[in-house]
Amino acid sequence: MQQYFKIGKLAAAFGMQGELVLEHSLGKKTQLDGLEAIFLEEKKDTFLPYFIVSAKVKSKNEIYILLDGIKTREEARLLIKKEVWLNENDFKKFAAGASPISLLGFMIINNEYELGEVVEVIEQPHQLLCTILIDHKEALIPVHEEFLKKLDKENKKLYVSLPDGLLDIYKDNHE
């Protein structure tokens, strides 16, 4: 099964020809050279490709993008606020290795116990929050220097030591 990684969202319509502003967290300026399509999640785990006609850099974390089939400002406005996803191969190609978003797909290990795979990275002013699934519920794991023990990029593992009780609200208590 193809894996997808969220890179940002369509933030605004631009101009009258259907261009959009893509806000991304790839960690570097890019105009997505060679990328054929982005994906929008129509419903849970159902991703539709939107083919790129043109893309150009607006700023470090924004791109002007024109998608095939979107020809007017009104059509573009229907896509505003939609989250943008890339397939795994494209994500690896375009995400900066040092950017927080590069932690997507890493396994978080708390004191030698595997908690779960990072499915979303949320950047906060003083820390990162990594979203994982615990007992089918989203759990936010704070990642900052106090808790971070080791980052193993080669094996895609993030070792942390979280305070006792932090994860209790996410666990089903069937004991």
C-alpha positions in Angstrom: 0.0 0.0 0.0 1.3 3.4 -0.9 2.2 5.6 2.0 1.4 9.4 2.0 3.0 12.2 4.0 1.3 15.5 4.8 3.4 18.5 3.7 1.1 21.4 4.2 -2.1 22.9 2.9 -3.5 25.0 0.1 -3.7 28.4 1.8 -5.1 30.8 -0.7 -6.2 31.4 -4.3 -3.9 33.7 -6.3 -4.7 35.6 -9.4 -7.6 34.9 -11.7 -6.3 31.8 -13.6 -6.8 29.2 -10.8 -3.4 29.5 -9.1 -3.1 28.5 -5.5 -0.6 29.2 -2.7 0.7 26.0 -1.2 2.0 26.5 2.4 4.5 23.7 3.1 6.8 22.5 5.8 9.4 20.8 3.6 12.2 22.9 5.3 13.6 24.4 2.2 12.7 26.6 -0.8 11.5 24.5 -3.6 9.4 24.8 -6.8 8.9 21.0 -6.8 10.9 20.5 -10.0 10.0 17.1 -11.5 7.0 16.5 -9.3 4.0 15.3 -11.3 1.3 15.4 -8.7 0.2 16.4 -5.2 -2.5 14.5 -3.4 -5.5 15.8 -1.6 -7.4 13.6 0.9 -11.0 13.5 -0.2 -12.0 11.3 2.7 -10.1 9.4 5.4 -7.2 7.5 3.7 -8.5 8.2 0.2 -6.1 10.4 -1.8 -6.8 11.9 -5.2 -3.9 13.1 -7.4 -3.9 16.7 -8.7 -1.4 17.1 -11.5 0.9 20.1 -11.5 0.9 22.4 -14.5 3.3 24.8 -13.0 4.9 25.7 -9.7 7.2 28.6 -8.6 8.7 29.7 -5.3 6.9 32.4 -3.4 8.9 32.2 -0.2 10.8 29.6 1.9 7.6 27.8 2.9 5.2 28.9 0.1 4.8 27.9 -3.5 2.5 29.3 -6.2 1.0 26.2 -7.8 -1.3 25.7 -10.8 -3.1 22.4 -11.0 -4.5 20.7 -14.1 -8.3 21.3 -14.4 -8.3 24.3 -12.1 -8.8 27.3 -14.4 -10.6 30.0 -12.4 -10.2 31.7 -9.1 -13.6 30.2 -8.0 -12.4 26.6 -8.8 -9.2 27.3 -6.8 -11.1 28.7 -3.8 -12.9 25.3 -3.5 -9.5 23.7 -2.6 -8.4 26.3 0.0 -7.6 24.7 3.4 -7.3 21.3 1.9 -4.3 19.4 3.2 -1.6 18.5 0.7 0.1 15.1 0.7 3.0 13.5 -1.2 3.7 9.9 -1.8 6.6 8.4 0.1 9.2 8.6 -2.7 8.4 12.2 -3.6 8.4 13.2 0.1 11.9 11.8 0.5 13.0 13.7 -2.5 11.7 17.1 -1.5 11.8 17.2 2.3 15.0 18.7 3.8 16.8 16.1 5.9 17.1 18.5 8.8 13.5 19.7 8.7 11.2 18.6 11.5 8.8 17.1 8.9 11.6 14.6 8.0 10.6 12.8 11.3 7.4 11.5 9.5 7.5 7.7 9.5 10.0 7.4 12.4 9.2 5.0 15.2 9.1 6.7 18.6 10.7 4.6 21.4 10.1 5.6 25.0 12.6 3.9 27.4 13.0 0.9 25.0 9.2 0.5 24.4 7.9 1.2 20.9 5.1 3.7 21.1 4.2 4.2 17.5 5.1 5.7 14.1 5.1 9.5 13.6 2.1 10.3 11.4 2.2 14.1 11.8 4.7 16.7 13.0 3.4 20.0 14.6 5.9 22.7 15.1 5.5 24.8 18.2 7.6 27.8 19.4 9.6 25.8 22.0 9.1 22.2 21.0 7.9 19.8 18.3 4.8 17.6 18.8 4.8 14.3 17.0 1.4 12.7 16.5 1.3 8.9 16.8 -1.5 6.4 17.3 -1.9 4.6 20.6 -4.9 2.2 20.9 -6.3 3.8 17.7 -6.3 7.3 19.3 -4.1 10.2 18.2 -1.5 10.9 20.9 0.8 14.0 20.9 4.3 13.3 22.0 6.5 16.3 22.9 9.9 16.2 21.4 12.4 18.7 22.9 15.9 18.5 24.3 14.7 17.5 27.8 13.0 14.3 26.5 15.0 13.5 23.4 17.7 10.9 24.0 18.8 9.8 20.5 17.8 10.3 16.8 18.7 7.3 14.6 18.1 8.6 11.1 19.4 5.4 9.4 16.9 3.1 11.2 14.2 5.8 11.4 14.0 5.7 15.2 13.5 8.5 17.7 14.4 7.6 21.3 12.8 9.6 24.1 12.3 9.4 27.8 8.9 10.8 28.7 7.7 11.7 32.2 5.7 9.0 34.0 1.9 9.4 33.4 2.2 11.5 30.2 0.8 8.7 28.0 -1.9 7.5 30.5 -4.7 9.6 28.9 -4.2 7.9 25.6 -4.2 4.3 26.8 -7.3 2.1 27.0 -7.6 0.8 30.5 -8.9 -2.7 30.1 -6.9 -4.3 32.9 
